[in-house]
């Protein structure tokens, strides 16, 4: 396609699209404004796509429209059928597609620059000044693709969430990354071997970087790959001289990087240590306490116990986790909180930044169940209130309420900020069985505390039984 002369209206359209993307990110920062944010993003993308199509001589517009239609049908069908529990792996899959798209665009532009309007009619290769950006875009895109494939497999259970530690992995990764940087810096020479070496090495390093990362670090990995996909798009925008791609990629890349930093800070983790190995890499046989769980006494509660004590309570704090998502218990949980409020109980929800398998997973589920936004609090805002709580109601969470993060230096989650549930007068802990462990694979001291009653059942079924007891 041949690019027309620069038109001020085109620049204005891309600027409006960029403003829409900024408003979209701002809206997505809160569940209360997330729908408005999505609408801004859709409008911005529509403006960018229409502007690009209208200002370029496209060889086959029907083919492009057909591709857009096919993608729209696939996206709409997937969005309608996907379960909320599968959202993390869906996001990882989307990131892989963005990375692959960056690689394919880079390959196409390199093999046929004239079709992209980056080769002048006289044969002067104006791509030469953009080869560094092309090399970076292809490299980041390839890393994003292969890394996202591994993240998807771990989140989907296709492969183990435990770290896979290769011998001399740090030396191998550093050598591969250094080689990619050297090859990219040399790419201003038009040597096909350099280009394909960058592609091959980048695909390999994506696998090598994510394989040693444990399951508990997956929320950080998801946000990190989101950032990578943005930078890949921005780099390709410089290559193709497309302002919209540069703006969009920079916004996605910077917001993803900021989110990754926030997630690491919430876990008291170094971003570089996550990339180097992840949770569980050096974990011993530990779990909290180190005593076999069958040898430790614990108390079993019932739905009637939970209903009675919570109805008589003044303050109840609910801590949801991935188990709630798996059981699809959010609607029953919302009904339980409504019933408790009818009895004059003050109910609040406590959301950990890394609860679930991706950032904001629990917030989306609670919003889907129409839980009031004013009832939902982040860790730093509510942690001090557990000392005054009559009941801490844990449904499907585990690692984010594990005291070993504060006390056991040998624990793989040591240093991660967790909820102080042990300070509550009574703890109800819903999980399927005493045999399971958290995503980080460590035992939880809360199971065996004097004030804890274990409610062993499917989360949705148990909450429905509690609701029946509250109604009766």
C-alpha positions in Angstrom: 0.0 0.0 0.0 1.2 3.5 -0.8 1.0 6.2 1.8 -0.6 9.5 0.8 0.9 12.8 1.6 0.6 13.8 5.3 -2.8 15.3 5.9 -3.5 17.5 9.0 -6.9 15.8 9.2 -5.3 12.4 9.5 -3.0 13.7 12.3 -6.1 15.1 14.0 -8.0 11.8 13.7 -5.1 9.9 15.2 -4.8 12.4 18.0 -8.5 12.0 18.8 -8.0 8.2 18.8 -5.1 8.6 21.2 -7.2 10.7 23.5 -9.9 8.0 23.4 -7.3 5.4 24.4 -6.1 7.5 27.3 -9.7 7.9 28.5 -10.2 4.2 28.1 -7.3 3.4 30.4 -8.6 6.0 32.9 -12.0 4.3 32.8 -10.6 0.9 33.3 -8.8 1.9 36.4 -12.1 1.5 38.4 -14.9 -1.0 38.1 -17.4 1.8 38.4 -16.2 3.4 35.1 -14.9 0.3 33.3 -17.8 0.1 30.8 -17.4 3.7 29.9 -13.6 3.0 29.5 -14.4 0.1 27.1 -16.6 2.3 25.0 -13.9 5.0 24.7 -11.4 2.3 23.6 -13.8 0.9 21.0 -14.5 4.4 19.6 -10.7 5.2 19.5 -9.9 1.9 17.7 -12.7 2.5 15.2 -11.4 6.0 14.4 -7.8 4.7 14.0 -8.8 1.8 11.7 -11.2 3.8 9.5 -8.6 6.6 9.2 -5.9 4.1 8.2 -8.1 2.5 5.6 -9.3 5.8 4.2 -5.8 7.3 3.8 -4.0 4.4 2.2 -4.2 2.8 -1.3 -5.0 -0.8 -0.3 -4.5 -3.6 -2.8 -7.6 -5.6 -1.8 -10.0 -3.8 0.5 -12.5 -6.7 0.3 -9.9 -9.1 1.7 -9.1 -6.7 4.6 -12.8 -6.3 5.4 -13.3 -10.1 5.2 -10.4 -10.6 7.7 -11.9 -8.0 10.0 -15.3 -9.7 9.8 -13.8 -13.1 10.5 -11.9 -11.7 13.5 -15.0 -10.0 14.8 -17.1 -13.2 14.6 -14.4 -15.2 16.4 -14.0 -12.5 19.1 -17.7 -12.1 19.7 -18.2 -15.9 19.9 -15.3 -16.3 22.3 -16.5 -13.4 24.5 -20.0 -15.0 24.8 -18.8 -18.5 25.5 -15.8 -17.9 27.7 -16.2 -18.5 31.5 -14.9 -15.9 33.9 -12.6 -18.6 35.4 -10.9 -18.9 32.0 -10.4 -15.1 31.6 -6.7 -15.2 32.6 -5.7 -17.8 30.0 -7.8 -15.9 27.4 -5.9 -12.7 28.1 -2.6 -14.7 27.7 -3.9 -16.1 24.4 -4.7 -12.6 23.2 -1.3 -11.4 24.1 0.2 -14.2 22.1 -1.8 -13.1 19.1 -0.6 -9.5 19.4 3.0 -10.6 19.6 2.6 -12.9 16.6 0.9 -10.1 14.6 4.0 -7.8 15.3 6.3 -10.6 14.1 4.2 -11.2 10.9 4.0 -7.5 10.1 7.7 -7.1 10.6 8.4 -10.1 8.3 6.1 -8.8 5.6 7.6 -5.3 5.8 11.1 -6.7 5.6 10.4 -9.0 2.7 8.3 -6.5 0.7 8.9 -2.9 1.9 7.4 -1.4 -1.3 4.0 -2.8 -0.3 4.2 -0.9 2.9 5.2 2.4 1.4 8.6 2.4 2.9 10.5 1.9 -0.3 10.6 5.0 -2.6 9.8 4.6 -6.3 13.4 5.2 -7.2 14.5 2.2 -5.1 15.9 4.2 -2.2 15.5 2.0 0.9 14.1 4.4 3.5 13.5 1.4 5.7 17.2 1.5 6.5 16.8 4.2 9.1 14.0 2.1 10.8 15.7 -1.3 10.9 16.6 -1.0 14.5 13.0 -0.3 15.4 11.9 -3.2 13.2 14.4 -5.6 14.9 13.2 -4.5 18.3 9.5 -4.9 17.3 10.0 -8.4 15.9 12.1 -9.4 18.9 9.6 -8.2 21.5 6.7 -9.6 19.5 8.4 -13.0 19.3 9.1 -13.0 23.0 5.6 -12.0 23.7 4.2 -14.8 21.6 6.2 -17.7 22.9 6.1 -16.4 26.5 2.3 -16.0 26.3 1.9 -19.6 25.0 3.7 -20.9 28.1 1.6 -18.6 30.4 -1.5 -19.9 28.7 -0.5 -23.5 29.2 0.3 -22.9 32.9 -2.9 -21.0 33.6 -5.0 -23.6 31.6 -3.4 -26.5 33.5 -2.0 -27.9 30.2 1.4 -27.9 31.9 2.4 -27.8 35.5 2.3 -24.4 37.3 5.4 -25.4 39.2 8.7 -23.8 38.1 10.7 -25.8 35.5 14.3 -25.0 36.3 16.8 -25.6 33.6 20.5 -26.0 34.4 22.5 -22.7 34.0 19.2 -21.0 33.0 20.4 -17.6 34.1 23.5 -17.8 32.0 21.6 -19.1 29.0 19.0 -16.4 29.3 21.5 -13.6 29.7 23.6 -14.9 26.7 20.5 -15.1 24.5 19.3 -11.6 25.4 22.7 -10.2 24.9 22.9 -11.9 21.5 19.5 -10.5 20.5 20.6 -6.9 21.4 23.9 -7.3 19.4 22.0 -8.6 16.4 19.5 -5.8 16.5 22.2 -3.2 16.7 23.9 -4.8 13.7 20.6 -5.0 11.8 21.2 -1.7 10.0 23.2 -3.8 7.6 20.7 -5.5 5.3 21.7 -9.1 6.0 18.8 -11.6 5.9 20.7 -14.0 8.3 20.6 -11.3 11.0 16.9 -10.8 10.7 16.0 -14.5 10.9 18.5 -15.0 13.7 16.7 -12.3 15.7 13.4 -14.0 15.1 14.6 -17.5 16.1 16.4 -16.4 19.2 13.5 -14.2 20.4 11.0 -17.1 20.0 13.4 -19.3 22.1 14.0 -16.7 24.9 10.3 -16.2 25.3 9.9 -19.9 26.2 13.0 -19.9 28.4 12.0 -16.8 30.4 8.5 -18.0 31.3 9.1 -21.7 31.9 11.0 -21.2 35.3 8.3 -18.8 36.6 6.0 -20.5 39.1 2.2 -20.3 39.1 1.9 -17.8 42.0 3.7 -15.2 39.8 1.4 -15.6 36.9 -0.6 -12.4 37.6 2.7 -10.5 37.2 3.6 -12.4 34.1 0.2 -11.6 32.5 0.6 -7.9 33.1 4.3 -8.0 32.0 3.3 -9.7 28.7 0.7 -7.1 28.2 3.4 -4.5 28.4 5.6 -6.4 26.0 2.8 -6.5 23.4 2.4 -2.7 23.6 6.1 -2.0 23.1 6.1 -4.4 20.1 3.3 -2.5 18.5 5.0 0.8 19.2 8.3 -0.4 17.6 6.4 -1.5 14.5 4.6 1.8 14.4 8.0 3.6 14.1 8.9 1.1 11.3 5.7 1.8 9.4 5.6 5.5 10.3 2.1 5.0 11.7 1.3 7.5 14.5 -1.7 5.5 15.8 0.4 2.4 16.4 3.1 4.4 18.2 0.5 6.1 20.5 -1.4 2.9 21.2 1.6 0.8 21.7 3.2 3.3 24.1 0.0 3.6 26.1 -0.3 -0.2 26.4 3.4 -0.7 27.1 3.7 2.0 29.8 0.4 1.0 31.5 1.4 -2.6 31.5 4.8 -1.8 33.0 3.2 0.3 35.7 0.7 -2.5 36.5 3.6 -5.0 36.7 5.4 -2.7 39.1 2.3 -2.3 41.3 1.8 -6.1 41.3 5.4 -6.8 42.3 5.2 -4.2 45.0 2.0 -5.8 46.3 3.8 -9.1 46.5 6.9 -7.6 47.9 8.8 -9.0 45.0 11.5 -7.7 42.7 10.4 -7.6 39.1 13.8 -9.0 38.0 13.6 -11.8 40.5 10.2 -12.8 39.1 11.7 -12.9 35.6 14.7 -14.8 36.9 12.8 -17.6 38.5 9.4 -17.0 40.2 7.8 -18.3 43.3 8.7 -21.7 44.4 12.0 -21.9 42.6 14.0 -22.5 45.8 11.1 -23.7 48.0 12.0 -26.6 50.2 9.6 -29.2 51.5 8.0 -26.5 53.5 4.7 -25.2 54.0 3.9 -23.3 57.1 4.7 -25.2 60.2 6.4 -28.1 58.5 4.2 -30.7 60.2 2.2 -33.2 58.2 -1.3 -31.9 57.9 -3.0 -35.2 58.9 -1.1 -35.0 62.2 -2.5 -31.5 63.0 -5.9 -31.0 64.6 -8.4 -28.8 62.8 -12.1 -28.0 63.3 -14.8 -28.7 60.9 -17.8 -26.3 60.7 -21.2 -26.4 59.0 -23.3 -24.0 57.1 -25.5 -23.6 60.1 -22.5 -22.6 62.3 -21.5 -20.0 59.8 -25.0 -18.6 59.4 -25.6 -18.3 63.1 -22.2 -16.7 64.0 -22.3 -14.3 61.0 -25.9 -13.3 61.7 -24.9 -12.4 65.3 -21.8 -10.6 64.2 -21.4 -6.8 63.9 -18.5 -6.8 61.3 -17.9 -9.5 58.6 -15.0 -9.3 56.1 -15.2 -11.5 53.0 -12.0 -12.5 51.3 -12.7 -14.1 47.8 -10.1 -16.0 45.8 -9.8 -18.2 42.7 -11.8 -21.0 44.3 -14.8 -18.7 44.3 -14.3 -18.1 40.6 -14.0 -21.8 39.8 -17.3 -22.5 41.7 -19.0 -19.5 40.1 -20.1 -18.6 43.7 -20.1 -14.8 43.3 -23.9 -14.5 42.9 -24.7 -16.7 45.9 -22.1 -14.7 47.8 -23.8 -11.4 46.9 -27.1 -12.9 48.1 -25.5 -14.0 51.4 -24.2 -10.5 52.0 -27.6 -9.0 51.3 -29.2 -11.4 53.8 -26.6 -10.4 56.4 -27.2 -6.7 55.8 -30.9 -7.3 56.5 -29.8 -8.5 59.9 -27.8 -5.3 60.5 -24.4 -6.9 59.8 -21.7 -4.6 58.3 -20.2 -6.6 55.4 -17.1 -5.6 53.5 -15.0 -7.4 50.8 -11.2 -7.5 50.9 -9.5 -7.9 47.6 -5.8 -8.7 47.3 -3.9 -7.3 44.3 -2.9 -10.8 43.2 -6.1 -12.7 44.1 -7.1 -15.0 41.3 -4.9 -15.6 38.2 -4.8 -12.1 36.8 -5.0 -8.5 38.0 -8.5 -7.4 38.8 -10.0 -10.9 38.5 -11.9 -10.8 41.7 -13.1 -7.2 41.1 -14.6 -8.3 37.8 -16.4 -11.2 39.3 -17.9 -9.1 42.1 -19.0 -6.4 39.7 -20.6 -9.2 37.6 -22.7 -10.1 40.7 -23.6 -6.5 41.3 -21.7 -6.2 44.6 -21.7 -2.4 45.4 -18.3 -0.9 44.6 -18.4 0.9 48.0 -18.2 -2.5 49.8 -15.0 -3.6 48.0 -11.6 -2.6 49.6 -8.0 -3.2 48.7 -5.5 -4.8 51.1 -3.9 -1.6 52.3 -7.3 0.0 53.0 -8.9 -2.8 55.0 -6.1 -4.8 56.6 -6.2 -2.8 59.8 -9.9 -3.7 60.3 -9.4 -7.4 60.8 -8.6 -6.8 64.5 -12.1 -5.4 64.9 -13.8 -8.1 62.7 -16.1 -10.6 64.3 -15.8 -13.0 61.3 -13.3 -13.3 58.4 -15.1 -15.3 55.7 -12.5 -16.8 53.3 -14.0 -18.3 50.1 -11.5 -19.9 47.7 -8.5 -17.8 48.8 -5.4 -19.3 50.2 -1.9 -17.8 49.6 -3.2 -14.2 50.2 -4.2 -15.1 53.8 -1.3 -17.3 54.6 0.6 -16.1 57.7 3.8 -17.9 56.6 4.4 -15.0 54.2 5.1 -12.9 57.4 6.9 -15.5 59.6 8.5 -18.3 57.6 11.6 -17.2 55.8 11.8 -20.6 54.1 8.3 -20.2 52.6 8.2 -19.4 48.9 5.7 -16.6 49.6 7.8 -15.0 52.3 7.6 -11.2 52.2 4.3 -11.1 50.2 1.8 -8.8 52.0 -1.2 -10.8 53.1 -4.4 -10.2 55.0 -4.2 -10.3 58.8 -7.2 -12.8 59.0 -5.7 -14.4 62.1 -6.6 -11.3 64.1 -10.4 -11.8 63.5 -12.4 -13.4 66.3 -13.7 -16.2 64.1 -12.6 -17.5 60.7 -14.6 -19.5 58.3 -12.5 -21.1 55.6 -14.2 -22.6 52.5 -12.2 -25.0 50.5 -13.0 -28.3 48.8 -10.8 -30.5 51.0 -7.9 -30.4 53.4 -5.7 -32.1 50.8 -5.4 -29.2 48.5 -2.8 -26.4 48.7 -2.6 -22.9 47.4 -1.3 -22.0 43.9 2.1 -21.5 45.5 2.0 -25.1 46.8 2.4 -24.3 50.6 0.3 -25.3 53.6 -1.6 -22.6 55.5 -1.4 -22.1 59.3 -4.9 -20.6 59.3 -6.4 -24.0 58.8 -5.3 -25.1 62.3 -6.0 -22.0 64.3 -8.3 -22.2 67.3 -10.7 -19.7 65.9 -10.9 -21.3 62.4 -13.7 -23.5 61.2 -13.1 -25.3 57.9 -16.1 -25.5 55.6 -15.2 -28.3 53.3 -17.4 -28.2 50.2 -17.8 -26.6 46.8 -17.9 -22.9 47.4 -21.2 -22.2 45.7 -22.9 -25.1 47.3 -21.7 -24.1 50.8 -22.8 -20.5 50.4 -26.2 -21.6 49.1 -26.6 -23.7 52.2 -25.6 -20.8 54.4 -28.2 -18.6 52.6 -30.8 -21.3 53.3 -29.8 -21.3 57.0 -30.0 -17.5 57.1 -33.4 -17.5 55.5 -34.8 -20.2 57.8 
